[in-house]
Each structure stands twice: as C-alpha cells, then as structure tokens.
Amino acid sequence: MSAAVLTAMAPAPWAVRRGPSSPLPRRFVARLHRRDRRALDEVYAEYAPTVFGYLVNTLRDRGAAEDVHQQVFLEVWQRAPDYDPDRATLLTWIMTIARSRAVDELRRRVPEPRDPGDGHELAADPDPELSPDALIERWRVAHLLSRLRPEESELLRLRFYEGLSQSEIAERTGVPLGTVKMRMVSALRRLRELIEDEDPEAVPA
Amino acid sequence: MSERPTDELERLLEALPREGWERPEPPPAPWPPEQPWRVRAPGFSLRPLTAAVAAALLIALGVAGGVLVSGGDEPATVADGTTVALAPLGDADPAATGEATLTEGDAGEAVVSVSGLAPSSDGDFYELWLIGADGELVSLGSFKVPESGDAELRVNVPVDPARFAFVDVSLEPDDGDPGHSSDSVLRGPTT
C-alpha cells in the first residue's frame, strides 16, 4: 500500500490544527524542499481531493480536470524546493497554482477571434459564481471542512447541502433541538477559526 | 427550509456542490508510487559506517567488490548479459542516464555505466541496488561520481538478478544508515 493511500485515511500530522497560526513543522518543510517522496505523498493525500474537486467544478469537464490536476501536482513537485511557509500556507500555495492552471485551461478554450470586430472576446464566465476566483474560496472552505470532527461536518452538510432546518435535523438524527443548535454554533465557530488560521485576510464576514 | 444563511460563510457552505462535502477521489499522483524500502536481504550489508571511505578507496584502487572501469582502454562487457536501461528519477538531472549489464544466474557480475549524475561530494555517495517486486533490496556496492558526472563500475552480483524487478542507483548520505535512502536517481526494470 502506498504512503498516499495510508495517509489518505487520516490527516497528515502537520495538517491537523494544533493551535492558532500553527506553522508547518520545520522538519517537514525541509523534507518538502528536498522533494522527499513521502512528504510529497502526504501533501498529495491532504490536498489532491480538494484540488481535483475545485478543477472539476471550475472546468466542468472531468477529463480536462484530470489533465490539469496532473499539471498542478507536477508543478508542486517542481517548485517544492522554493516553497516558503512564511509567505503562504500550503493550502494557499497549492490552490494558487491550481487557479492559475485552471485559468490557463479556460483561456485555451476560448476561440481565437477571426476578426477584431466579430464579437469574439476573452469573455468572463457568464456566471460569476462559477469563476475560478469565486470557486477557489468555496473549495478552501470545503478543504477545511475535512478538519472538523465528523459529527460537526455532517451537521453542516445536513444544514447547508441537504437544506434541512435545525428542527428537521433534530428529527432526523434524534438529537435534541437544543443540542443541534449548540453544535451548529460550535461547528461554524470552529470552521471560522480554521479559515482564520489558514489566512487571516480571508475570513468571510 | 425555514432558516436562511445569514452571512458569507453560510452562503459559501450552501453553494458547495456534493463533492465539496465528500472529498472527491483524485487521480493517482503524477509521481510513481514509492517502493517499500524497508526490507533488506540478509547477508548483503556491504556498507558499514565507513562506506563513503570504502567507496572512495574502491574508486582509487579499483579492487574488491566494485571495480571502477571508467576511462579504461578495454570496453567493459559481461558475457551473455542482460542489459537494463536506467532512467532518471527524483532530483536527478532529466538528462542523466545509465545502463547495467548483468550476467544471468547466481554469483555473476554486473557492469554499470552512468552519466549525467551530480558529482559526489564529501558527504554522500551513490549506491547500486537490486530491488525485488516485493521490496527486497540487495546492495551491490557503492561508488563516487567524479566531476564529469560519468562513471563505470564492475561489481559482483551474489544473487540471481532474474529474481529482482529493478536495478536502482540511489544517492546516499554518509550517515551510517545501511538502508536505502529513498533518494533514487536512476532506475530501470530488469525485464
């Protein structure tokens, strides 16, 4: 069984938040800088699902997403010796690469204008909610959901994906309504803390 | 739904597609899976603490288990040998290359030539291995690479190479650890 499979079963030790602004262990960064295979496998296990989900969501073409995904992680491998943990978290660094490669792919799809006046331009995505920048924020949050306790992320899934009210969640799960409300507040607070820990500038209002 | 999201975070959560809640299965990593390095065949611990010194001596004297033959007048050949092409891995220069010719059966020998490798420094050396499909490892000896980046060596092969899946060259720090460093620079399949 590869290290990637092993580490996919649980977050890598350095990915588990241990406190505000917990930095990556220096030893792990050193392993990354020398492209230690096991360090890269841990990075892959931690971030590849998020990157792939983001690319499928942004490109809306699974085949293209697989190709771009490979490009992203080859770039991670190539640029690993230059990664500076003081400038960006691993999540921010990798998602920035993913965004750039997704934008490249989208630009390649735009047909070359045959005539400057024929109306073909590098048009923005018709739905700004599906732009690479809008989706990147969404997938950063999706990534951090994986660091919540399973019961916390399940509660948020029932609420925000399935669209259940807190009363309906209580009814479905058998958990008292008061407890559901308390856990909901706690889960959202913890998610905000995780977002702030990743990037203090990116905390949604 | 009676309650509506009241802030941006809640709106982000509501907009997440199903995959965002389930962590989609990504394609395999673009780098090959790591070999299980930890198994080592008993009886072939060729590298003691002074491996780097020994390797340097091998190079200087051309004796014992590994004989560096680079630059010699006669081309190094192995009778009835199987030739394995070695391709770069890891941090190796993409232009690095090598070739290993191994005799068949037990107690044979191998002639290995490498080129384009980083010259050895005081704190490291290269090591030649046979790797089995099950992760079995046999070290065939260690060597240094001069400034040219090219080297050729002849080594005894105390096992039947047909039992092994790969010929591997690793870069080893001089840290006294006889195991594989997991830092392979050249590798080729034996079949």
Interface residues (C-beta under 8 A of the other chain):
Chain A: S2 A3 A4 R34 R35 D36 R37 R38 L40 D41 Y44 A48 P49 T50 V51 F52 G53 V56 N57 E66 H69 Q70 F73 L74 W77 E129 E137 R138 W139 V141 A142 L145 S146 S153 L156 R157 R159 F160 Y161 G163 L164 S165 Q166 S167 L188 L191 R192 I195 P204 A205
Chain B: M1 S2 E3 P5 D7 E8 L9 E10 L12 L13 E14 A15 L16 P17 R18 E19 G20 W21 R23 P24 E25 P26 P27 P28 A29 P30 W31 P33 E34 G90 D91 S182
